[in-house]
Amino acid sequence: MSNRSYPSDFKYEVIMAYQNEGYSLRQLCFKYQISKNTFYKWKEKFEKEGLSGLEESKTWKRYSKELKVRAVEEYLSGEYSQDEAIRKYDISSHSVLQRWIKQYNGHRELKNTGKGRTSSMTKGRKTTWEERIEIVQDTLANDKNYQESAKKHQVSYQQVYQWVRKYEAGGWDALQDRRGLSKSEEELTPEEKMKLEIRRIEKENERLRTENAFLKKLEEIERRRK
């Protein structure tokens, strides 16, 4: 398989589809056109590090000399396959391990390398039904930019993603907290309903303004091409 780069939201969608939508691994890989090894790697990174583990690293990852030597020697001894060594020592790719093996076999010293990768991830928090509606509206108006919505509203990426999926499957009522504290739409006061409707209209207007600005930009580009 090629070294194609996948965005973190795509990886998350694949993992959630496997966990929640009843796909077999074979069906999942066929639907999303990925290999089993690719899926296992994403799943392991997500289980260890959460969403940040699905993001492409833009800096060198830190590996100590001792880790490199252990990984190479355990592979060369036959104790582990390359895949097993990569998973055990959280190595970023086969090519990285293969480079260490080549250096080791060429009697070149394996050294400490790289700057540590740092990542931050907003933690989830408790929200009201009205907040979840606002966050979903905001996300949809922003072309499903889950990361930006999570940062803006100080919730987790996972929360935003799940709320959007729930809304798309079951409407606003699907965003209710079924543990009992949120009001259903029928239980809202006229004032609360008005506030929600105003918020919905504002978000819809924002979405339309964004679309109009995009269309005008396209028209301007087409005019320049003529």
C-alpha positions as CSV (number, residue, x, y, z in Angstrom):
1,M,0.0,0.0,0.0
2,S,1.2,3.6,-0.7
3,N,2.3,6.0,2.0
4,R,-0.8,8.0,1.6
5,S,-1.5,10.5,4.3
6,Y,-5.0,10.4,6.0
7,P,-6.5,13.2,8.1
8,S,-7.2,12.4,11.7
9,D,-11.0,12.8,11.3
10,F,-11.0,10.1,8.6
11,K,-9.1,7.7,10.9
12,Y,-11.5,8.5,13.7
13,E,-14.5,7.8,11.5
14,V,-13.0,4.4,10.5
15,I,-12.4,3.4,14.1
16,M,-15.9,4.5,15.2
17,A,-17.5,2.7,12.2
18,Y,-15.8,-0.5,13.3
19,Q,-16.8,0.0,16.9
20,N,-20.4,1.1,16.4
21,E,-21.7,0.1,13.0
22,G,-21.2,-3.6,13.0
23,Y,-18.7,-3.9,10.1
24,S,-16.5,-6.9,9.9
25,L,-12.8,-6.0,9.5
26,R,-12.9,-7.2,5.9
27,Q,-16.0,-5.0,5.1
28,L,-14.5,-2.0,6.9
29,C,-11.2,-2.2,4.9
30,F,-13.1,-2.6,1.6
31,K,-15.4,0.3,2.4
32,Y,-12.6,2.7,3.3
33,Q,-9.9,1.3,1.0
34,I,-7.3,0.7,3.7
35,S,-5.2,-2.4,4.7
36,K,-5.8,-4.4,7.9
37,N,-2.3,-3.4,9.1
38,T,-3.2,0.3,8.6
39,F,-6.4,-0.1,10.6
40,Y,-4.7,-2.0,13.5
41,K,-2.0,0.7,13.7
42,W,-4.6,3.5,13.9
43,K,-6.7,1.6,16.5
44,E,-3.7,0.9,18.7
45,K,-2.6,4.6,18.5
46,F,-6.1,5.8,19.3
47,E,-6.4,3.4,22.3
48,K,-3.0,4.6,23.7
49,E,-3.2,8.3,23.0
50,G,-6.7,9.2,22.0
51,L,-7.3,11.6,19.1
52,S,-3.8,13.0,19.3
53,G,-2.4,9.6,18.4
54,L,-4.2,9.8,15.0
55,E,-2.7,13.1,14.0
56,E,0.3,13.2,11.7
57,S,3.4,14.2,13.5
58,K,5.0,17.3,12.2
59,T,8.1,17.0,14.3
60,W,10.7,14.2,14.8
61,K,9.6,11.6,17.3
62,R,12.1,10.9,20.1
63,Y,13.8,7.5,20.2
64,S,16.5,6.7,22.7
65,K,19.6,4.8,21.7
66,E,18.6,2.0,24.1
67,L,15.1,1.6,22.5
68,K,16.6,1.4,19.0
69,V,19.1,-1.3,20.0
70,R,16.4,-3.3,21.8
71,A,14.0,-3.1,18.9
72,V,16.7,-4.1,16.3
73,E,18.2,-6.9,18.4
74,E,14.8,-8.4,19.3
75,Y,13.9,-8.4,15.6
76,L,17.2,-9.9,14.4
77,S,17.0,-12.6,17.1
78,G,13.7,-13.7,15.7
79,E,11.9,-12.9,19.0
80,Y,9.6,-10.4,17.2
81,S,8.5,-9.7,13.6
82,Q,8.9,-6.1,12.3
83,D,5.2,-5.5,12.9
84,E,5.5,-6.7,16.5
85,A,8.6,-4.7,17.2
86,I,6.9,-1.6,15.7
87,R,3.8,-2.0,17.9
88,K,5.8,-2.8,21.1
89,Y,8.1,0.2,20.8
90,D,5.6,2.5,19.2
91,I,7.9,3.1,16.1
92,S,6.4,5.4,13.5
93,S,6.9,3.2,10.4
94,H,8.6,0.2,8.9
95,S,11.1,2.4,7.1
96,V,12.3,3.8,10.4
97,L,12.9,0.4,11.9
98,Q,14.6,-0.8,8.6
99,R,16.9,2.2,8.7
100,W,18.0,1.3,12.3
101,I,18.6,-2.3,11.2
102,K,20.7,-1.2,8.3
103,Q,22.8,1.1,10.6
104,Y,23.2,-1.7,13.1
105,N,24.2,-4.3,10.6
106,G,26.7,-1.8,9.1
107,H,28.3,-1.4,12.6
108,R,27.2,2.2,12.8
109,E,26.2,3.6,16.2
110,L,22.5,4.1,16.9
111,K,22.1,7.5,18.6
112,N,19.4,9.3,20.5
113,T,17.5,11.3,17.9
114,G,14.6,13.7,17.5
115,K,12.8,16.3,19.4
116,G,9.9,15.1,21.4
117,R,6.5,15.3,19.9
118,T,4.1,17.4,21.9
119,S,0.3,17.3,21.5
120,S,-2.6,18.6,23.4
121,M,-6.2,17.5,23.3
122,T,-9.2,19.2,24.9
123,K,-10.9,17.0,27.4
124,G,-14.6,16.3,27.3
125,R,-16.9,18.2,29.7
126,K,-20.6,18.0,30.7
127,T,-22.9,20.0,28.4
128,T,-26.6,20.9,28.2
129,W,-28.8,19.9,25.4
130,E,-28.9,23.5,24.2
131,E,-25.1,23.7,24.1
132,R,-24.9,20.5,22.1
133,I,-27.4,21.9,19.6
134,E,-25.3,25.1,19.3
135,I,-22.1,23.1,18.9
136,V,-23.5,20.9,16.1
137,Q,-25.0,23.9,14.3
138,D,-21.6,25.7,14.5
139,T,-19.8,22.6,13.3
140,L,-22.1,22.1,10.3
141,A,-21.9,25.8,9.4
142,N,-18.1,25.4,9.4
143,D,-18.1,22.5,7.0
144,K,-17.7,19.9,9.8
145,N,-14.5,21.3,11.2
146,Y,-14.6,19.1,14.4
147,Q,-11.3,20.3,15.7
148,E,-12.1,24.0,15.4
149,S,-15.5,23.5,17.1
150,A,-13.9,21.5,19.9
151,K,-11.4,24.2,20.6
152,K,-13.9,27.0,20.3
153,H,-16.4,25.4,22.7
154,Q,-13.8,23.7,25.0
155,V,-15.1,20.2,24.5
156,S,-13.4,17.1,23.1
157,Y,-13.1,16.2,19.4
158,Q,-14.8,12.9,20.2
159,Q,-17.8,14.7,21.7
160,V,-18.3,17.0,18.7
161,Y,-17.9,14.1,16.2
162,Q,-20.5,11.9,18.1
163,W,-23.0,14.8,18.5
164,V,-22.9,15.5,14.7
165,R,-23.3,11.8,13.9
166,K,-26.2,11.6,16.4
167,Y,-27.9,14.6,14.9
168,E,-27.5,13.3,11.4
169,A,-29.1,10.0,12.4
170,G,-31.9,11.2,14.6
171,G,-32.3,15.0,14.6
172,W,-32.0,17.4,17.6
173,D,-33.8,15.1,19.9
174,A,-31.0,12.5,19.5
175,L,-28.6,15.0,21.3
176,Q,-30.5,14.7,24.6
177,D,-28.8,13.3,27.6
178,R,-30.9,10.2,28.2
179,R,-29.7,10.1,31.8
180,G,-32.6,12.4,32.6
181,L,-31.6,16.0,33.2
182,S,-32.2,17.5,29.8
183,K,-35.5,18.7,28.6
184,S,-37.2,17.3,25.5
185,E,-38.2,19.8,22.9
186,E,-41.8,19.5,24.0
187,E,-40.8,20.5,27.6
188,L,-39.1,23.7,26.6
189,T,-40.7,27.0,27.5
190,P,-41.7,29.3,24.7
191,E,-38.8,31.5,25.6
192,E,-36.3,28.6,25.4
193,K,-37.8,27.5,22.1
194,M,-37.5,31.0,20.7
195,K,-33.8,31.2,21.8
196,L,-33.1,27.9,20.0
197,E,-34.9,29.0,16.9
198,I,-33.0,32.3,16.8
199,R,-29.7,30.4,17.3
200,R,-30.7,28.1,14.5
201,I,-31.5,31.0,12.1
202,E,-28.2,32.7,13.0
203,K,-26.2,29.6,12.2
204,E,-28.1,29.0,9.0
205,N,-27.5,32.6,7.9
206,E,-23.8,32.2,8.8
207,R,-23.7,29.0,6.6
208,L,-25.4,30.8,3.7
209,R,-23.0,33.8,4.0
210,T,-20.0,31.4,3.8
211,E,-21.5,29.6,0.8
212,N,-22.2,32.9,-1.0
213,A,-18.7,34.1,-0.3
214,F,-17.3,30.9,-1.7
215,L,-19.5,31.0,-4.8
216,K,-18.4,34.6,-5.5
217,K,-14.8,33.6,-5.2
218,L,-15.4,30.8,-7.7
219,E,-17.1,33.2,-10.1
220,E,-14.1,35.6,-9.8
221,I,-11.7,32.8,-10.6
222,E,-13.7,31.8,-13.6
223,R,-13.8,35.4,-14.9
224,R,-10.0,35.6,-14.6
225,R,-9.6,32.4,-16.6
226,K,-11.6,33.8,-19.6
